[in-house]
Amino acid sequence: MDIRWLGQSAFTITEGATTLLIDPFLTGNPKGAATAEEVGADVIALTHGHPDHLGDTVDIAKRT
């Protein structure tokens, strides 16, 4: 299992070939460790709908 912090409350958790993306606020995040274009996911989870958690969810979901 690989857990990667992407800044703010964004994380990826990868187990085997499956990646879970949590709270993907990446674009405009001063602590962002990745861009929305660099991140993909099999599953996206949001802890709640505030902009600093929702972030790039829709754009990433459309690509994956």
Short mmCIF file of the C-alpha atoms (twelve columns), coordinates in Angstrom:
data_MODEL
# 
_entry.id   MODEL 
# 
loop_
_atom_site.group_PDB 
_atom_site.id 
_atom_site.type_symbol 
_atom_site.label_atom_id 
_atom_site.label_alt_id 
_atom_site.label_comp_id 
_atom_site.label_asym_id 
_atom_site.label_seq_id 
_atom_site.Cartn_x 
_atom_site.Cartn_y 
_atom_site.Cartn_z 
_atom_site.pdbx_PDB_model_num 
ATOM 1  C CA . MET A 1  0.000   0.000  0.000   1 
ATOM 2  C CA . ASP A 2  1.248   3.470  -0.926  1 
ATOM 3  C CA . ILE A 3  -0.173  6.597  0.713   1 
ATOM 4  C CA . ARG A 4  0.796   9.940  -0.813  1 
ATOM 5  C CA . TRP A 5  -0.069  13.386 0.551   1 
ATOM 6  C CA . LEU A 6  -0.862  15.853 -2.247  1 
ATOM 7  C CA . GLY A 7  -1.344  18.966 -0.106  1 
ATOM 8  C CA . GLN A 8  -4.169  20.358 2.055   1 
ATOM 9  C CA . SER A 9  -6.449  17.364 2.605   1 
ATOM 10 C CA . ALA A 10 -5.689  15.577 -0.681  1 
ATOM 11 C CA . PHE A 11 -4.263  12.058 -0.611  1 
ATOM 12 C CA . THR A 12 -3.907  9.098  -2.916  1 
ATOM 13 C CA . ILE A 13 -3.983  5.582  -1.537  1 
ATOM 14 C CA . THR A 14 -2.789  2.933  -3.963  1 
ATOM 15 C CA . GLU A 15 -3.074  -0.795 -3.408  1 
ATOM 16 C CA . GLY A 16 -2.008  -2.934 -6.334  1 
ATOM 17 C CA . ALA A 17 -3.490  -1.425 -9.492  1 
ATOM 18 C CA . THR A 18 -6.252  0.514  -7.693  1 
ATOM 19 C CA . THR A 19 -5.928  4.159  -6.648  1 
ATOM 20 C CA . LEU A 20 -8.265  6.005  -4.300  1 
ATOM 21 C CA . LEU A 21 -8.101  9.807  -4.465  1 
ATOM 22 C CA . ILE A 22 -9.380  11.755 -1.455  1 
ATOM 23 C CA . ASP A 23 -10.349 15.462 -1.510  1 
ATOM 24 C CA . PRO A 24 -8.484  16.492 -4.689  1 
ATOM 25 C CA . PHE A 25 -8.012  20.238 -4.154  1 
ATOM 26 C CA . LEU A 26 -4.870  20.608 -6.309  1 
ATOM 27 C CA . THR A 27 -5.244  23.585 -8.669  1 
ATOM 28 C CA . GLY A 28 -4.478  26.768 -6.758  1 
ATOM 29 C CA . ASN A 29 -3.371  24.872 -3.671  1 
ATOM 30 C CA . PRO A 30 -0.185  26.529 -2.356  1 
ATOM 31 C CA . LYS A 31 0.879   23.258 -0.732  1 
ATOM 32 C CA . GLY A 32 -0.065  21.149 -3.747  1 
ATOM 33 C CA . ALA A 33 2.406   18.357 -4.461  1 
ATOM 34 C CA . ALA A 34 0.854   17.465 -7.835  1 
ATOM 35 C CA . THR A 35 -1.292  18.993 -10.541 1 
ATOM 36 C CA . ALA A 36 -4.721  17.750 -11.525 1 
ATOM 37 C CA . GLU A 37 -3.256  16.575 -14.841 1 
ATOM 38 C CA . GLU A 38 -0.744  14.351 -13.016 1 
ATOM 39 C CA . VAL A 39 -3.318  12.593 -10.861 1 
ATOM 40 C CA . GLY A 40 -5.656  9.804  -11.867 1 
ATOM 41 C CA . ALA A 41 -7.896  7.588  -9.795  1 
ATOM 42 C CA . ASP A 42 -10.127 4.562  -9.914  1 
ATOM 43 C CA . VAL A 43 -12.233 5.938  -7.069  1 
ATOM 44 C CA . ILE A 44 -12.620 9.509  -5.784  1 
ATOM 45 C CA . ALA A 45 -13.857 10.164 -2.239  1 
ATOM 46 C CA . LEU A 46 -14.904 13.523 -0.819  1 
ATOM 47 C CA . THR A 47 -15.099 14.116 2.903   1 
ATOM 48 C CA . HIS A 48 -17.442 17.075 2.317   1 
ATOM 49 C CA . GLY A 49 -18.352 19.620 -0.359  1 
ATOM 50 C CA . HIS A 50 -16.314 22.677 0.607   1 
ATOM 51 C CA . PRO A 51 -14.182 24.086 -2.238  1 
ATOM 52 C CA . ASP A 52 -10.906 23.259 -0.471  1 
ATOM 53 C CA . HIS A 53 -11.900 19.578 -0.554  1 
ATOM 54 C CA . LEU A 54 -13.955 19.395 -3.774  1 
ATOM 55 C CA . GLY A 55 -11.254 21.123 -5.831  1 
ATOM 56 C CA . ASP A 56 -10.492 19.284 -9.080  1 
ATOM 57 C CA . THR A 57 -12.908 16.379 -8.532  1 
ATOM 58 C CA . VAL A 58 -15.050 16.942 -11.627 1 
ATOM 59 C CA . ASP A 59 -12.122 17.439 -14.020 1 
ATOM 60 C CA . ILE A 60 -10.281 14.363 -12.733 1 
ATOM 61 C CA . ALA A 61 -13.455 12.254 -12.798 1 
ATOM 62 C CA . LYS A 62 -14.116 13.185 -16.433 1 
ATOM 63 C CA . ARG A 63 -10.641 11.918 -17.412 1 
ATOM 64 C CA . THR A 64 -10.679 8.671  -15.464 1 
# 
